[in-house]
C-alpha cells in the first residue's frame, strides 16, 4: 500500500537527495501550517514557453484525502497543465520525486469544452485535470476533487462551494463547517457499454450486476459502474482471505472486458450501513482511498441487494477504506451520489524539473 509516511521522510531528506532526484525541494511547510492566499503554491517558470521544461521551477502544495495523496499545481491562468504526463510521473516517484498518487492542476474554467451553465446556475469556477502516477489521465478523482477544493480555499478563492469542470462532467464540492467536504458526484452511469465494459448486461438500465467474469484462473461476480470513470466492483466474504490483492487487482484492471481499463474495488459487507473495501486504482495501483470507487461500490451494493437503499434524505452508508472512512449517500430523489470526507493540507515546496 502507498503510505502517507513519505510526507515526513521528504522533509528530512529532500535537500540532501536533490542532486539524485527529479526535483529540488525548498521551503517545505508541514501539516499544521496551512497555506494562505499569499503563500500557497503558484506554478512558475523561467522559460517563455507554456509548458515547463528541464531546469524550470514549479511550486506545489501537497494534499491528501485519507492517505490518497496529490501534488497540487496552481495553473489558474492557463488552459492546459504546465507539466507533461511524463514530468508528472517523475514528480510522483516516491524515491526520486516529491511522491504522490497523482498531480492535479487548477485551470481556467473553460479549459475543457463544456455546457455554458451548470445545473442552470451559471458557468464553472475552475477546471480540474489530473495525471496519475503512471502518467495516464483519468476522467476524475473523488479524493482528488476534495483536495482540489481545499487547495482552492487555501489559495484564497474562498467559497461555500465550487463548480468544477472535469473530463467526467460538472462536479460540485461543498465546504462543510466541520472541515469536511461534501461532493455532489452526479448520477452513476449504469449502462454497461458506457462504463465501458463488454460484459453482457444482465439487469435493468442495460447494466451489469454481478456478471460472471473469468480472470487470473478464477471466476468473479463483477458489477460495473461508472462515476465518470470505470469501476469493477466485486463482493467477497473476507477481504483478507478471499483475494490475492497484488495479483488479482492488476489482472482485473487490464482485463479485455474493460476496454479503457478499470478501477477495481473488492468489498466486504459488515452491516446494512457499513462496508469495507480495498482498491486497485487504474493507473496508480494500490492506494489508501478512492472516492469515485467508494461511490460506485455503494451503488453496486444497493443494486445487487447486498444492502438496502437508505430510506431518508441525508442517510448515508459508511465505507471503511485503508486510509479511513467516507460517507456516501445515493439520493433517490435526484439519483445523485454525495461523498463526504476530508481534504487535508500536508506541505508545500518548490521543485526544479530534471
C-alpha positions as CSV (number, residue, x, y, z in Angstrom):
1,X,0.0,0.0,0.0
2,X,1.1,3.5,-0.6
3,X,1.8,5.3,2.6
4,X,1.5,8.9,3.7
5,X,4.6,8.4,5.9
6,X,6.5,9.7,2.8
7,X,5.5,13.2,3.9
8,X,7.8,13.3,7.0
9,X,10.6,11.5,5.1
10,X,10.6,14.0,2.4
11,X,11.0,16.9,4.8
12,X,14.0,15.2,6.3
13,X,15.9,14.2,3.2
14,X,14.7,16.3,0.3
15,X,17.6,18.8,0.2
16,X,20.3,16.1,0.7
17,X,18.8,14.0,-2.1
18,X,18.2,16.8,-4.6
19,X,21.2,16.0,-6.8
20,X,20.0,12.5,-7.3
21,X,16.3,13.2,-7.6
22,X,13.9,14.6,-10.2
23,X,13.5,17.8,-8.3
24,X,15.0,20.1,-5.7
25,X,12.7,21.0,-2.7
26,X,12.9,24.1,-0.6
27,X,10.8,25.9,2.0
28,X,8.7,22.9,2.7
29,X,5.8,23.6,5.2
30,X,4.5,20.7,7.2
31,X,0.9,19.9,8.1
32,X,-0.4,22.3,10.7
33,X,0.9,25.3,8.8
34,X,-1.9,25.7,6.2
35,X,-1.3,27.6,3.1
36,X,-2.7,31.1,2.7
37,X,-3.5,33.3,-0.3
38,X,-0.1,34.9,0.0
39,X,2.0,31.7,0.4
40,X,0.2,28.9,-1.4
41,X,2.0,27.4,-4.5
42,X,1.8,29.1,-7.8
43,X,3.3,27.5,-10.9
44,X,6.4,29.5,-12.1
45,X,8.7,29.2,-15.0
46,X,12.0,30.7,-16.1
47,X,11.2,29.9,-19.8
48,X,8.8,31.7,-22.1
49,X,7.0,28.5,-23.2
50,X,3.6,27.5,-21.9
51,X,4.9,24.1,-20.7
52,X,7.7,23.9,-18.1
53,X,10.9,22.3,-19.2
54,X,14.1,20.9,-17.7
55,X,15.6,23.4,-15.2
56,X,12.3,25.3,-14.7
57,X,10.9,25.7,-11.2
58,X,7.4,24.7,-10.2
59,X,5.8,25.5,-6.9
60,X,3.5,22.9,-5.4
61,X,1.3,22.1,-2.5
62,X,0.8,18.6,-1.2
63,X,-2.7,17.4,0.0
64,X,-4.1,14.1,1.0
65,X,-7.6,12.6,1.3
66,X,-7.5,9.6,3.6
67,X,-3.9,8.9,2.5
68,X,-4.6,9.2,-1.2
69,X,-2.0,12.0,-1.8
70,X,-1.7,14.5,-4.6
71,X,0.7,17.2,-5.8
72,X,-1.4,20.4,-6.5
73,X,-0.3,22.9,-9.1
74,X,-1.9,26.4,-9.5
75,X,-2.4,26.9,-13.2
76,X,-5.5,29.1,-12.9
77,X,-4.1,31.4,-15.6
78,X,-3.7,28.5,-18.1
79,X,-5.9,26.4,-20.3
80,X,-3.7,23.3,-20.1
81,X,-1.4,21.8,-17.5
82,X,2.1,23.3,-17.2
83,X,3.6,19.8,-16.8
84,X,3.6,16.9,-19.2
85,X,2.3,13.5,-18.2
86,X,6.0,12.3,-18.2
87,X,7.1,15.1,-15.9
88,X,4.1,14.4,-13.6
89,X,5.0,10.8,-13.4
90,X,8.6,11.7,-12.3
91,X,7.3,14.1,-9.7
92,X,5.1,11.3,-8.3
93,X,8.0,9.0,-7.8
94,X,8.3,8.4,-4.0
95,X,12.1,7.8,-4.1
96,X,13.3,10.2,-6.7
97,X,10.5,12.8,-6.7
98,X,8.0,14.5,-4.4
99,X,5.9,11.4,-4.2
100,X,2.1,11.2,-4.8
101,X,-0.7,9.2,-6.4
102,X,-1.1,12.0,-9.0
103,X,-0.6,15.6,-10.0
104,X,-3.7,17.8,-10.0
105,X,-3.9,21.1,-12.0
106,X,-6.2,24.0,-11.2
107,X,-7.0,25.6,-14.7
108,X,-9.2,28.2,-16.2
109,X,-13.0,27.5,-16.1
110,X,-13.2,26.9,-19.8
111,X,-10.1,24.7,-20.1
112,X,-12.4,21.7,-21.0
113,X,-15.2,22.3,-23.5
114,X,-18.5,22.1,-21.6
115,X,-22.0,23.4,-21.4
116,X,-22.2,27.1,-20.6
117,X,-24.2,26.5,-17.4
118,X,-24.0,24.0,-14.5
119,X,-27.5,22.9,-13.4
120,X,-28.8,26.2,-14.8
121,X,-26.8,28.2,-12.3
122,X,-24.1,29.9,-14.3
123,X,-20.8,28.7,-15.5
124,X,-17.8,26.9,-14.0
125,X,-15.5,28.4,-11.4
126,X,-12.4,26.3,-12.3
127,X,-11.3,23.3,-14.3
128,X,-9.5,20.3,-12.7
129,X,-7.3,17.9,-14.6
130,X,-5.1,15.2,-13.1
131,X,-2.3,12.9,-14.3
132,X,-1.9,9.6,-12.4
133,X,1.4,8.4,-11.0
134,X,2.0,6.4,-14.2
135,X,1.3,9.5,-16.4
136,X,-2.1,8.4,-17.6
137,X,-5.1,10.9,-17.3
138,X,-8.3,9.7,-15.6
139,X,-11.6,11.5,-16.1
140,X,-12.0,12.4,-12.4
141,X,-10.8,11.5,-8.9
142,X,-13.1,11.6,-5.9
143,X,-10.4,12.1,-3.2
144,X,-8.6,14.4,-5.6
145,X,-11.6,16.7,-6.0
146,X,-11.8,17.2,-2.2
147,X,-8.1,18.0,-2.1
148,X,-8.7,20.3,-5.1
149,X,-11.5,22.2,-3.2
150,X,-9.3,22.6,-0.1
151,X,-6.4,23.8,-2.3
152,X,-8.7,26.5,-3.9
153,X,-9.8,27.6,-0.4
154,X,-6.2,27.9,0.7
155,X,-5.3,29.8,-2.4
156,X,-7.8,32.5,-1.3
157,X,-10.6,31.5,-3.6
158,X,-12.8,31.0,-0.5
159,X,-16.4,30.0,-1.2
160,X,-19.1,27.7,0.2
161,X,-19.0,25.6,-2.9
162,X,-17.2,25.3,-6.3
163,X,-18.5,24.4,-9.7
164,X,-15.6,22.3,-11.2
165,X,-15.2,21.4,-14.8
166,X,-13.8,17.9,-15.3
167,X,-13.5,15.3,-18.0
168,X,-16.3,13.5,-16.2
169,X,-18.6,16.5,-16.3
170,X,-19.5,19.0,-13.7
171,X,-18.6,18.2,-10.1
172,X,-19.7,20.4,-7.1
173,X,-17.8,20.2,-3.8
174,X,-19.4,21.9,-0.8
175,X,-17.3,23.1,2.2
176,X,-18.8,22.0,5.5
177,X,-18.5,23.8,8.8
178,X,-16.8,20.8,10.4
179,X,-13.9,20.9,7.9
180,X,-15.1,18.0,5.8
181,X,-16.1,18.4,2.1
182,X,-19.2,17.0,0.6
183,X,-19.1,16.5,-3.2
184,X,-22.0,16.2,-5.5
185,X,-20.6,13.5,-7.7
186,X,-23.6,13.4,-10.0
187,X,-25.6,10.3,-11.0
188,X,-23.9,7.0,-11.6
189,X,-23.6,5.6,-15.1
190,X,-25.1,2.2,-15.2
191,X,-25.3,1.4,-18.9
192,X,-22.7,-1.3,-19.5
193,X,-21.3,-0.1,-22.8
194,X,-21.0,3.4,-21.4
195,X,-18.9,2.3,-18.3
196,X,-17.3,1.0,-20.6
197,X,-17.4,-2.8,-20.4
198,X,-18.1,-5.6,-22.9
199,X,-19.6,-7.8,-20.2
200,X,-23.1,-8.8,-21.1
201,X,-25.8,-6.6,-19.5
202,X,-27.9,-8.6,-17.2
203,X,-30.1,-6.1,-15.2
204,X,-32.3,-3.1,-15.8
205,X,-30.9,0.0,-17.4
206,X,-28.8,-2.2,-19.6
207,X,-26.5,-2.6,-16.6
208,X,-24.0,-5.2,-15.4
209,X,-24.8,-6.6,-11.9
210,X,-22.6,-9.4,-10.5
211,X,-22.0,-10.8,-14.0
212,X,-19.6,-13.7,-14.3
213,X,-16.0,-13.0,-15.4
214,X,-13.1,-15.4,-15.8
215,X,-9.8,-13.8,-14.8
216,X,-6.5,-14.9,-13.4
217,X,-7.7,-18.5,-13.2
218,X,-10.7,-17.5,-11.0
219,X,-14.4,-16.9,-11.5
220,X,-15.6,-13.5,-10.3
221,X,-19.0,-11.9,-10.0
222,X,-18.5,-8.3,-11.3
223,X,-20.7,-5.3,-11.1
224,X,-19.8,-2.4,-13.5
225,X,-20.5,1.2,-12.6
226,X,-19.1,4.5,-13.8
227,X,-18.8,7.7,-11.8
228,X,-17.3,9.4,-14.9
229,X,-14.5,6.7,-14.7
230,X,-14.9,2.9,-14.9
231,X,-15.2,0.7,-11.8
232,X,-15.4,-3.1,-11.4
233,X,-16.9,-4.0,-8.0
234,X,-16.5,-7.5,-6.5
235,X,-18.1,-8.6,-3.3
236,X,-16.2,-11.0,-1.1
237,X,-16.8,-12.6,2.3
238,X,-13.4,-11.8,3.6
239,X,-11.1,-9.2,2.2
240,X,-8.0,-10.8,3.7
241,X,-8.7,-14.4,2.8
242,X,-10.7,-14.3,-0.5
243,X,-8.3,-12.4,-2.8
244,X,-4.7,-12.2,-3.8
245,X,-4.8,-8.4,-4.0
246,X,-1.4,-7.7,-5.6
247,X,-2.1,-10.3,-8.3
248,X,-5.9,-10.2,-8.8
249,X,-6.0,-6.3,-8.8
250,X,-3.8,-5.7,-11.9
251,X,-5.2,-8.7,-13.7
252,X,-8.7,-7.3,-13.4
253,X,-7.6,-3.7,-14.1
254,X,-6.4,-4.7,-17.6
255,X,-8.9,-7.4,-18.5
256,X,-10.2,-7.1,-22.1
257,X,-13.7,-6.8,-20.8
258,X,-12.8,-3.3,-19.8
259,X,-11.5,-1.6,-23.0
260,X,-10.5,1.6,-21.1
261,X,-9.1,-0.5,-18.3
262,X,-10.8,-0.2,-14.9
263,X,-10.5,0.6,-11.2
264,X,-11.1,-2.5,-9.1
265,X,-12.9,-2.5,-5.8
266,X,-13.1,-5.5,-3.5
267,X,-15.9,-5.1,-1.0
268,X,-16.9,-6.8,2.3
269,X,-20.3,-6.1,3.7
270,X,-20.1,-5.5,7.5
271,X,-23.7,-4.4,8.1
272,X,-26.6,-2.9,6.1
273,X,-25.0,0.6,6.5
274,X,-21.3,-0.3,6.8
275,X,-18.9,-1.6,4.1
276,X,-15.2,-2.2,3.9
277,X,-13.1,-2.1,0.7
278,X,-9.7,-2.4,-0.9
279,X,-9.0,-0.6,-4.2
280,X,-6.6,-1.2,-7.1
281,X,-6.7,2.0,-9.0
282,X,-6.4,2.2,-12.7
283,X,-3.1,3.9,-13.4
284,X,-2.0,4.1,-9.8
285,X,-2.2,0.5,-8.4
286,X,-2.9,0.1,-4.7
287,X,-3.9,3.3,-2.9
288,X,-5.2,4.1,0.5
289,X,-8.5,5.5,-0.8
290,X,-10.6,6.0,-3.9
291,X,-13.5,8.5,-3.8
292,X,-15.2,7.6,-7.1
293,X,-14.7,3.9,-6.3
294,X,-16.4,4.3,-2.9
295,X,-19.4,6.0,-4.6
296,X,-19.5,3.2,-7.2
297,X,-19.4,0.4,-4.8
298,X,-22.3,1.8,-2.6
299,X,-24.4,2.0,-5.8
300,X,-23.4,-1.5,-6.7
301,X,-24.1,-2.9,-3.3
302,X,-27.6,-1.4,-3.3
303,X,-28.3,-2.6,-6.9
304,X,-27.1,-6.2,-6.1
305,X,-29.3,-6.4,-3.0
306,X,-26.3,-6.6,-0.7
307,X,-27.5,-3.7,1.4
308,X,-30.8,-1.7,1.4
309,X,-31.0,1.8,0.0
310,X,-31.3,4.2,2.9
311,X,-34.8,5.5,3.1
312,X,-34.3,9.1,4.2
313,X,-32.6,12.0,2.6
314,X,-29.3,12.6,4.4
315,X,-28.9,8.9,5.4
316,X,-25.5,7.6,4.3
317,X,-23.5,4.4,4.1
318,X,-20.2,4.3,5.9
319,X,-17.3,2.8,3.9
320,X,-14.0,1.9,5.5
321,X,-11.0,2.4,3.2
322,X,-7.4,1.6,4.1
323,X,-6.8,5.3,4.8
324,X,-10.0,5.9,6.7
325,X,-13.8,6.2,6.3
326,X,-16.0,8.0,3.8
327,X,-19.8,8.6,4.0
328,X,-21.7,8.0,0.8
329,X,-25.4,8.9,0.0
330,X,-27.1,7.7,-3.2
331,X,-30.1,10.1,-3.1
332,X,-33.2,8.7,-4.6
333,X,-34.9,12.0,-5.3
334,X,-32.4,13.1,-7.9
335,X,-30.3,9.9,-8.4
336,X,-27.1,11.7,-7.5
337,X,-24.3,10.4,-5.3
338,X,-22.9,12.5,-2.5
339,X,-19.5,11.8,-0.9
340,X,-18.3,13.4,2.4
341,X,-14.8,13.3,3.7
342,X,-11.6,15.2,4.4
343,X,-9.1,17.0,2.1
344,X,-6.0,17.9,4.1
345,X,-3.0,20.1,3.5
346,X,0.3,18.4,4.2
347,X,3.2,20.7,3.0
348,X,4.3,22.9,0.2
349,X,7.6,23.5,-1.6
350,X,9.4,24.1,-5.0
351,X,10.6,21.6,-7.5
352,X,13.3,22.0,-10.2
353,X,12.5,19.8,-13.1
354,X,15.4,17.5,-14.0
